[in-house]
Amino acid sequence: MSRTGRQSLNTSTVLCVIMGGGQGTRLFPLTRDRSKPAVPLAGKYRLVDIPISNCINSGFRRIYILTQFNSTSLHSHISRTYKFDQFTSGFVEILAAQQTLTNTSWYEGTADAVRKNLIHFLNHDFDYLIILSGDQLYRMDFRPMVAQHVETGADITVATIPVGRREAQSFGIMQIAEDRRITRFEEKPKDPAVLDSLRLEPKWYPKLGIAEPAAQGELYLASMGIYVFNRDLIRGLLDNPLTDFGKHIIPHAINERRVYSHVFQGYWEDIGTIRTFFEANLDLVSELPRFNFFDMNAPIFSRPRFLPGSKINGAQIDHALVADGCIINYASISNSIVGLRMVVGAGTELNRVISLGSDYYESQESVEQHEHEGKPRVGIGANCKIENAIIDKNARIGNNVKISPAGKPEKVDHELYYIRDGIIIIPKNAIIPHGTVI
């Protein structure tokens, strides 16, 4: 779609709703004290910054976020970050799950969450409702999707992305007709015969703008969990007890409504597990990361913290991201992310480490008090060796600590640490004593 076409869309006709996520069990222990969208990303952002920034960059500035589990830090981040002036109609507003005289249960799924907040949405003047996930990494201009929705006369448009056969088994897969109308939906198909029947026909690649998948082989259209609904349809679609859009509402609507696919070609990652979180972060330190935070045509916004620039005292740093306000002393850091306000001691080696940083600077009095008690300060001490690990916020890792998942099971629950997908996680506010070997 042309730049002129994007500009011709009346953005005031769109209302955006971002799903704040459920319990996030697959991202535990990062979700032990926070919701999925509040999980830190790339040293200084939160996952929720991605969909909010995509909305703002698309010109859509009326944004609701539906929250339920462990939502305190998410609420704090939103309230401190996204403020529009009083002379615009824009807002980023949180709708937390609540019990009312008519509803005494919490959100039971994405569709149920929207159903319970329809009274708030319908108070606004809009024609199209966009439903988004709060835990995905991608950059997308939503205007072409809404424009296609209008041009095709669709009731519902589902954003889809081409994936290979192996990845198709983990997503909801759509089959489309030549006009992009969705004719069939299968949730996480595993049967080879079913997969064969869902394969995207190569003759449609040029029309859909898909390059020949030389490395991937056959392609499938996976749902991204991003939907556009007509205002006059959404109330009727939710006039039932069905709880989830992807599992219930969309599959039922395919047979009765005009449901179309909008094919997205860019980078997209569902940050649903510790492994995908770890690998998506590590990819950011590569020379040509698949997601580019340096694209100022569509910047990713976050909370301005007014921290000092990071101090590097003789450290060796190779392929790493270092966030604001850090102090790194004669350490060796490679293929790693050093989060906000992180202090790294001399002689320490970090390799493939995602550090989420700290929420505060520790006072000198507090450091001396902890030293007197034999406890480490906030950050990573001296002469440590850490690899293939995620270090959550405010962790205190002592001197001469060694941390590695090598030789350990894929999943471990320990009082000092967790292992998920073969990656060690040091939880938030953890204390790892001096000389500990994990």
C-alpha positions as a Python dict, from the first residue, in 0.01 Angstrom:
ca = {
    (1, 'M'): (0, 0, 0),
    (2, 'S'): (132, 345, -86),
    (3, 'R'): (233, 612, 162),
    (4, 'T'): (-54, 824, 31),
    (5, 'G'): (-296, 537, 92),
    (6, 'R'): (-177, 500, 450),
    (7, 'Q'): (-222, 872, 511),
    (8, 'S'): (-575, 872, 366),
    (9, 'L'): (-700, 636, 638),
    (10, 'N'): (-893, 819, 909),
    (11, 'T'): (-706, 694, 1216),
    (12, 'S'): (-973, 832, 1450),
    (13, 'T'): (-1204, 548, 1340),
    (14, 'V'): (-982, 285, 1509),
    (15, 'L'): (-972, 171, 1873),
    (16, 'C'): (-686, -54, 1988),
    (17, 'V'): (-701, -315, 2264),
    (18, 'I'): (-385, -485, 2391),
    (19, 'M'): (-425, -808, 2584),
    (20, 'G'): (-228, -796, 2908),
    (21, 'G'): (-171, -1170, 2919),
    (22, 'G'): (-264, -1454, 3151),
    (23, 'Q'): (-48, -1613, 3417),
    (24, 'G'): (248, -1653, 3181),
    (25, 'T'): (343, -1993, 3316),
    (26, 'R'): (579, -2069, 3026),
    (27, 'L'): (780, -1753, 3107),
    (28, 'F'): (809, -1840, 3476),
    (29, 'P'): (1005, -1731, 3683),
    (30, 'L'): (1024, -1402, 3490),
    (31, 'T'): (647, -1382, 3548),
    (32, 'R'): (666, -1474, 3916),
    (33, 'D'): (634, -1108, 4020),
    (34, 'R'): (511, -941, 3701),
    (35, 'S'): (277, -995, 3406),
    (36, 'K'): (410, -1107, 3067),
    (37, 'P'): (384, -763, 2901),
    (38, 'A'): (587, -613, 3189),
    (39, 'V'): (885, -847, 3133),
    (40, 'P'): (1196, -635, 3050),
    (41, 'L'): (1331, -650, 2697),
    (42, 'A'): (1659, -541, 2532),
    (43, 'G'): (1802, -389, 2850),
    (44, 'K'): (1567, -90, 2885),
    (45, 'Y'): (1222, -168, 2741),
    (46, 'R'): (922, -376, 2844),
    (47, 'L'): (740, -618, 2613),
    (48, 'V'): (427, -401, 2621),
    (49, 'D'): (624, -112, 2468),
    (50, 'I'): (625, -299, 2136),
    (51, 'P'): (248, -308, 2060),
    (52, 'I'): (194, 38, 2210),
    (53, 'S'): (470, 183, 1991),
    (54, 'N'): (329, 7, 1685),
    (55, 'C'): (-10, 167, 1755),
    (56, 'I'): (137, 515, 1805),
    (57, 'N'): (357, 487, 1494),
    (58, 'S'): (47, 381, 1296),
    (59, 'G'): (-134, 695, 1410),
    (60, 'F'): (-371, 504, 1640),
    (61, 'R'): (-364, 679, 1976),
    (62, 'R'): (-667, 541, 2154),
    (63, 'I'): (-528, 237, 2329),
    (64, 'Y'): (-668, 18, 2606),
    (65, 'I'): (-462, -245, 2787),
    (66, 'L'): (-649, -528, 2961),
    (67, 'T'): (-466, -661, 3267),
    (68, 'Q'): (-525, -922, 3533),
    (69, 'F'): (-228, -1115, 3677),
    (70, 'N'): (67, -954, 3862),
    (71, 'S'): (-19, -623, 3703),
    (72, 'T'): (133, -376, 3954),
    (73, 'S'): (464, -320, 3769),
    (74, 'L'): (283, -301, 3435),
    (75, 'H'): (44, -35, 3571),
    (76, 'S'): (339, 161, 3708),
    (77, 'H'): (525, 147, 3377),
    (78, 'I'): (223, 255, 3170),
    (79, 'S'): (131, 544, 3401),
    (80, 'R'): (489, 678, 3400),
    (81, 'T'): (551, 634, 3028),
    (82, 'Y'): (252, 714, 2808),
    (83, 'K'): (100, 1057, 2861),
    (84, 'F'): (-80, 1251, 2589),
    (85, 'D'): (-164, 1617, 2637),
    (86, 'Q'): (-514, 1727, 2730),
    (87, 'F'): (-580, 1882, 2390),
    (88, 'T'): (-575, 1549, 2204),
    (89, 'S'): (-815, 1255, 2212),
    (90, 'G'): (-529, 1008, 2255),
    (91, 'F'): (-485, 788, 2562),
    (92, 'V'): (-318, 471, 2684),
    (93, 'E'): (-548, 342, 2955),
    (94, 'I'): (-547, 28, 3168),
    (95, 'L'): (-863, -173, 3230),
    (96, 'A'): (-789, -417, 3512),
    (97, 'A'): (-1005, -724, 3569),
    (98, 'Q'): (-1274, -645, 3824),
    (99, 'Q'): (-1575, -803, 3983),
    (100, 'T'): (-1910, -633, 3927),
    (101, 'L'): (-2273, -697, 4012),
    (102, 'T'): (-2311, -887, 3685),
    (103, 'N'): (-1965, -1046, 3660),
    (104, 'T'): (-1795, -1208, 3956),
    (105, 'S'): (-1526, -1402, 3764),
    (106, 'W'): (-1188, -1290, 3631),
    (107, 'Y'): (-1096, -1290, 3261),
    (108, 'E'): (-1118, -1644, 3128),
    (109, 'G'): (-961, -1577, 2787),
    (110, 'T'): (-901, -1308, 2529),
    (111, 'A'): (-1260, -1296, 2404),
    (112, 'D'): (-1397, -1303, 2759),
    (113, 'A'): (-1172, -1009, 2853),
    (114, 'V'): (-1304, -802, 2560),
    (115, 'R'): (-1663, -906, 2633),
    (116, 'K'): (-1639, -786, 2993),
    (117, 'N'): (-1508, -447, 2879),
    (118, 'L'): (-1736, -387, 2580),
    (119, 'I'): (-1933, -132, 2781),
    (120, 'H'): (-1618, 85, 2796),
    (121, 'F'): (-1519, 34, 2433),
    (122, 'L'): (-1864, 111, 2293),
    (123, 'N'): (-1865, 446, 2471),
    (124, 'H'): (-1613, 557, 2206),
    (125, 'D'): (-1689, 652, 1848),
    (126, 'F'): (-1498, 400, 1633),
    (127, 'D'): (-1559, 180, 1329),
    (128, 'Y'): (-1281, -77, 1372),
    (129, 'L'): (-1145, -255, 1677),
    (130, 'I'): (-788, -392, 1666),
    (131, 'I'): (-702, -670, 1913),
    (132, 'L'): (-330, -710, 1988),
    (133, 'S'): (-110, -929, 2205),
    (134, 'G'): (110, -775, 2473),
    (135, 'D'): (400, -1020, 2445),
    (136, 'Q'): (527, -1022, 2086),
    (137, 'L'): (834, -864, 1925),
    (138, 'Y'): (770, -709, 1581),
    (139, 'R'): (738, -376, 1402),
    (140, 'M'): (417, -334, 1203),
    (141, 'D'): (226, -44, 1051),
    (142, 'F'): (-137, -140, 1113),
    (143, 'R'): (-278, 105, 857),
    (144, 'P'): (-237, -124, 553),
    (145, 'M'): (-414, -402, 744),
    (146, 'V'): (-709, -177, 830),
    (147, 'A'): (-715, -40, 474),
    (148, 'Q'): (-727, -394, 332),
    (149, 'H'): (-1005, -474, 581),
    (150, 'V'): (-1208, -182, 445),
    (151, 'E'): (-1131, -252, 77),
    (152, 'T'): (-1230, -620, 94),
    (153, 'G'): (-1548, -552, 291),
    (154, 'A'): (-1428, -794, 559),
    (155, 'D'): (-1606, -854, 887),
    (156, 'I'): (-1282, -976, 1045),
    (157, 'T'): (-921, -955, 926),
    (158, 'V'): (-654, -1179, 1080),
    (159, 'A'): (-285, -1090, 1054),
    (160, 'T'): (-88, -1393, 935),
    (161, 'I'): (279, -1464, 875),
    (162, 'P'): (441, -1730, 652),
    (163, 'V'): (616, -2002, 854),
    (164, 'G'): (788, -2330, 768),
    (165, 'R'): (647, -2677, 828),
    (166, 'R'): (816, -2730, 1164),
    (167, 'E'): (700, -2395, 1304),
    (168, 'A'): (347, -2453, 1170),
    (169, 'Q'): (294, -2723, 1432),
    (170, 'S'): (309, -2459, 1709),
    (171, 'F'): (59, -2208, 1566),
    (172, 'G'): (-296, -2175, 1444),
    (173, 'I'): (-272, -2228, 1067),
    (174, 'M'): (-501, -2060, 815),
    (175, 'Q'): (-596, -2179, 469),
    (176, 'I'): (-704, -1907, 227),
    (177, 'A'): (-873, -1872, -108),
    (178, 'E'): (-720, -1674, -393),
    (179, 'D'): (-890, -1351, -275),
    (180, 'R'): (-727, -1398, 71),
    (181, 'R'): (-1052, -1501, 234),
    (182, 'I'): (-986, -1757, 508),
    (183, 'T'): (-1160, -2088, 440),
    (184, 'R'): (-1015, -2312, 710),
    (185, 'F'): (-840, -2298, 1047),
    (186, 'E'): (-644, -2568, 1229),
    (187, 'E'): (-493, -2519, 1573),
    (188, 'K'): (-134, -2653, 1601),
    (189, 'P'): (-168, -2925, 1335),
    (190, 'K'): (61, -3226, 1389),
    (191, 'D'): (-79, -3485, 1146),
    (192, 'P'): (136, -3494, 829),
    (193, 'A'): (-170, -3533, 606),
    (194, 'V'): (-336, -3229, 765),
    (195, 'L'): (-16, -3028, 724),
    (196, 'D'): (5, -3128, 359),
    (197, 'S'): (-350, -3007, 301),
    (198, 'L'): (-282, -2669, 466),
    (199, 'R'): (30, -2587, 263),
    (200, 'L'): (22, -2250, 89),
    (201, 'E'): (14, -2289, -288),
    (202, 'P'): (334, -2149, -445),
    (203, 'K'): (138, -1995, -732),
    (204, 'W'): (-4, -1744, -481),
    (205, 'Y'): (337, -1626, -355),
    (206, 'P'): (368, -1336, -605),
    (207, 'K'): (14, -1213, -538),
    (208, 'L'): (70, -1221, -161),
    (209, 'G'): (410, -1056, -195),
    (210, 'I'): (594, -1361, -58),
    (211, 'A'): (947, -1432, -180),
    (212, 'E'): (1034, -1785, -283),
    (213, 'P'): (1124, -1971, 37),
    (214, 'A'): (1450, -2122, -86),
    (215, 'A'): (1569, -2219, 261),
    (216, 'Q'): (1236, -2294, 423),
    (217, 'G'): (1071, -2505, 158),
    (218, 'E'): (694, -2519, 191),
    (219, 'L'): (509, -2238, 368),
    (220, 'Y'): (201, -2207, 589),
    (221, 'L'): (7, -1902, 706),
    (222, 'A'): (19, -1877, 1086),
    (223, 'S'): (-208, -1652, 1288),
    (224, 'M'): (-22, -1370, 1467),
    (225, 'G'): (-302, -1317, 1719),
    (226, 'I'): (-375, -973, 1568),
    (227, 'Y'): (-734, -908, 1460),
    (228, 'V'): (-945, -628, 1311),
    (229, 'F'): (-1320, -637, 1384),
    (230, 'N'): (-1603, -419, 1261),
    (231, 'R'): (-1773, -232, 1544),
    (232, 'D'): (-2121, -349, 1446),
    (233, 'L'): (-2003, -712, 1451),
    (234, 'I'): (-1809, -740, 1773),
    (235, 'R'): (-2110, -734, 2006),
    (236, 'G'): (-2281, -1017, 1817),
    (237, 'L'): (-1963, -1225, 1799),
    (238, 'L'): (-1927, -1209, 2177),
    (239, 'D'): (-2292, -1278, 2259),
    (240, 'N'): (-2203, -1629, 2376),
    (241, 'P'): (-1992, -1802, 2645),
    (242, 'L'): (-1691, -1863, 2417),
    (243, 'T'): (-1374, -1744, 2591),
    (244, 'D'): (-1090, -1717, 2336),
    (245, 'F'): (-1054, -1547, 1997),
    (246, 'G'): (-795, -1782, 1848),
    (247, 'K'): (-945, -2108, 1971),
    (248, 'H'): (-1317, -2032, 1954),
    (249, 'I'): (-1439, -1703, 1801),
    (250, 'I'): (-1231, -1697, 1481),
    (251, 'P'): (-1281, -2066, 1385),
    (252, 'H'): (-1659, -2030, 1430),
    (253, 'A'): (-1669, -1700, 1239),
    (254, 'I'): (-1488, -1843, 934),
    (255, 'N'): (-1799, -2039, 833),
    (256, 'E'): (-2044, -1754, 890),
    (257, 'R'): (-1861, -1425, 830),
    (258, 'R'): (-1626, -1265, 580),
    (259, 'V'): (-1290, -1340, 744),
    (260, 'Y'): (-976, -1238, 552),
    (261, 'S'): (-602, -1280, 595),
    (262, 'H'): (-355, -992, 595),
    (263, 'V'): (-11, -1135, 520),
    (264, 'F'): (276, -976, 714),
    (265, 'Q'): (632, -1021, 581),
    (266, 'G'): (856, -878, 853),
    (267, 'Y'): (1021, -1018, 1165),
    (268, 'W'): (779, -1143, 1430),
    (269, 'E'): (847, -1343, 1743),
    (270, 'D'): (600, -1464, 2002),
    (271, 'I'): (788, -1423, 2333),
    (272, 'G'): (602, -1710, 2497),
    (273, 'T'): (877, -1924, 2652),
    (274, 'I'): (1209, -1876, 2829),
    (275, 'R'): (1387, -2012, 2520),
    (276, 'T'): (1222, -1766, 2277),
    (277, 'F'): (1279, -1478, 2523),
    (278, 'F'): (1646, -1570, 2557),
    (279, 'E'): (1709, -1616, 2186),
    (280, 'A'): (1517, -1301, 2082),
    (281, 'N'): (1727, -1094, 2324),
    (282, 'L'): (2054, -1254, 2214),
    (283, 'D'): (1969, -1185, 1849),
    (284, 'L'): (1964, -814, 1932),
    (285, 'V'): (2339, -816, 2003),
    (286, 'S'): (2427, -956, 1660),
    (287, 'E'): (2573, -719, 1398),
    (288, 'L'): (2254, -735, 1188),
    (289, 'P'): (1972, -821, 1430),
    (290, 'R'): (1642, -928, 1281),
    (291, 'F'): (1464, -663, 1487),
    (292, 'N'): (1611, -314, 1456),
    (293, 'F'): (1566, -87, 1758),
    (294, 'F'): (1767, 180, 1571),
    (295, 'D'): (1491, 240, 1310),
    (296, 'M'): (1384, 595, 1394),
    (297, 'N'): (1114, 595, 1126),
    (298, 'A'): (911, 387, 1371),
    (299, 'P'): (1082, 419, 1712),
    (300, 'I'): (1006, 198, 2009),
    (301, 'F'): (904, 414, 2302),
    (302, 'S'): (964, 349, 2668),
    (303, 'R'): (988, 528, 3000),
    (304, 'P'): (1240, 817, 3008),
    (305, 'R'): (1456, 759, 3316),
    (306, 'F'): (1716, 1039, 3290),
    (307, 'L'): (2000, 810, 3390),
    (308, 'P'): (2368, 893, 3339),
    (309, 'G'): (2563, 737, 3054),
    (310, 'S'): (2721, 402, 3134),
    (311, 'K'): (3080, 394, 3264),
    (312, 'I'): (3314, 135, 3112),
    (313, 'N'): (3630, 103, 3321),
    (314, 'G'): (3873, -99, 3110),
    (315, 'A'): (3623, -372, 3020),
    (316, 'Q'): (3636, -585, 2706),
    (317, 'I'): (3296, -583, 2538),
    (318, 'D'): (3211, -780, 2224),
    (319, 'H'): (2864, -797, 2066),
    (320, 'A'): (2669, -664, 2360),
    (321, 'L'): (2400, -411, 2450),
    (322, 'V'): (2475, -192, 2752),
    (323, 'A'): (2177, 6, 2883),
    (324, 'D'): (2185, 342, 3065),
    (325, 'G'): (2341, 401, 3404),
    (326, 'C'): (2573, 97, 3423),
    (327, 'I'): (2920, 70, 3577),
    (328, 'I'): (3137, -206, 3428),
    (329, 'N'): (3478, -263, 3584),
    (330, 'Y'): (3752, -451, 3390),
    (331, 'A'): (3509, -730, 3298),
    (332, 'S'): (3486, -940, 2982),
    (333, 'I'): (3139, -933, 2827),
    (334, 'S'): (3038, -1109, 2504),
    (335, 'N'): (2704, -1185, 2337),
    (336, 'S'): (2519, -1038, 2634),
    (337, 'I'): (2278, -764, 2742),
    (338, 'V'): (2360, -548, 3045),
    (339, 'G'): (2038, -394, 3180),
    (340, 'L'): (1970, -59, 3345),
    (341, 'R'): (2185, 48, 3644),
    (342, 'M'): (2385, -275, 3637),
    (343, 'V'): (2714, -291, 3826),
    (344, 'V'): (2963, -556, 3706),
    (345, 'G'): (3276, -629, 3908),
    (346, 'A'): (3635, -658, 3786),
    (347, 'G'): (3755, -990, 3650),
    (348, 'T'): (3401, -1112, 3575),
    (349, 'E'): (3323, -1297, 3251),
    (350, 'L'): (2974, -1288, 3101),
    (351, 'N'): (2892, -1494, 2791),
    (352, 'R'): (2536, -1528, 2658),
    (353, 'V'): (2391, -1355, 2962),
    (354, 'I'): (2071, -1150, 2966),
    (355, 'S'): (2084, -915, 3264),
    (356, 'L'): (1759, -729, 3332),
    (357, 'G'): (1930, -464, 3546),
    (358, 'S'): (1820, -296, 3866),
    (359, 'D'): (1533, -72, 3973),
    (360, 'Y'): (1752, 147, 4195),
    (361, 'Y'): (2106, 245, 4289),
    (362, 'E'): (2222, 113, 4622),
    (363, 'S'): (2352, 376, 4866),
    (364, 'Q'): (2705, 352, 4998),
    (365, 'E'): (2565, 299, 5347),
    (366, 'S'): (2358, 6, 5222),
    (367, 'V'): (2661, -146, 5044),
    (368, 'E'): (2872, -120, 5359),
    (369, 'Q'): (2595, -268, 5571),
    (370, 'H'): (2559, -567, 5337),
    (371, 'E'): (2936, -615, 5325),
    (372, 'H'): (2945, -617, 5702),
    (373, 'E'): (2677, -890, 5698),
    (374, 'G'): (2869, -1086, 5433),
    (375, 'K'): (2605, -1023, 5165),
    (376, 'P'): (2684, -904, 4812),
    (377, 'R'): (2574, -568, 4674),
    (378, 'V'): (2313, -532, 4399),
    (379, 'G'): (2465, -638, 4068),
    (380, 'I'): (2734, -889, 3972),
    (381, 'G'): (3046, -916, 4188),
    (382, 'A'): (3412, -957, 4098),
    (383, 'N'): (3577, -1262, 3938),
    (384, 'C'): (3251, -1431, 3843),
    (385, 'K'): (3199, -1655, 3542),
    (386, 'I'): (2842, -1671, 3410),
    (387, 'E'): (2711, -1822, 3087),
    (388, 'N'): (2374, -1907, 2928),
    (389, 'A'): (2181, -1730, 3202),
    (390, 'I'): (1910, -1472, 3264),
    (391, 'I'): (1967, -1252, 3568),
    (392, 'D'): (1646, -1086, 3682),
    (393, 'K'): (1623, -742, 3839),
    (394, 'N'): (1787, -643, 4168),
    (395, 'A'): (1974, -973, 4199),
    (396, 'R'): (2279, -975, 4427),
    (397, 'I'): (2550, -1200, 4289),
    (398, 'G'): (2859, -1224, 4508),
    (399, 'N'): (3227, -1244, 4421),
    (400, 'N'): (3383, -1560, 4273),
    (401, 'V'): (3043, -1702, 4167),
    (402, 'K'): (3019, -1950, 3881),
    (403, 'I'): (2686, -2001, 3702),
    (404, 'S'): (2628, -2237, 3407),
    (405, 'P'): (2355, -2482, 3304),
    (406, 'A'): (2613, -2723, 3158),
    (407, 'G'): (2550, -3080, 3270),
    (408, 'K'): (2221, -2998, 3441),
    (409, 'P'): (1863, -3104, 3356),
    (410, 'E'): (1642, -2893, 3126),
    (411, 'K'): (1413, -2799, 3417),
    (412, 'V'): (1515, -2740, 3779),
    (413, 'D'): (1349, -2558, 4071),
    (414, 'H'): (1607, -2461, 4332),
    (415, 'E'): (1591, -2215, 4620),
    (416, 'L'): (1860, -1999, 4455),
    (417, 'Y'): (1780, -2045, 4086),
    (418, 'Y'): (1560, -2206, 3820),
    (419, 'I'): (1642, -2382, 3496),
    (420, 'R'): (1400, -2368, 3205),
    (421, 'D'): (1472, -2487, 2850),
    (422, 'G'): (1833, -2545, 2954),
    (423, 'I'): (1880, -2180, 3060),
    (424, 'I'): (1957, -2075, 3419),
    (425, 'I'): (1740, -1797, 3561),
    (426, 'I'): (1843, -1607, 3874),
    (427, 'P'): (1510, -1469, 4000),
    (428, 'K'): (1427, -1113, 4096),
    (429, 'N'): (1580, -996, 4426),
    (430, 'A'): (1777, -1320, 4459),
    (431, 'I'): (2091, -1334, 4675),
    (432, 'I'): (2371, -1558, 4548),
    (433, 'P'): (2639, -1576, 4822),
    (434, 'H'): (3009, -1523, 4754),
    (435, 'G'): (3185, -1827, 4611),
    (436, 'T'): (2866, -2007, 4503),
    (437, 'V'): (2898, -2257, 4220),
    (438, 'I'): (2579, -2333, 4025),
}
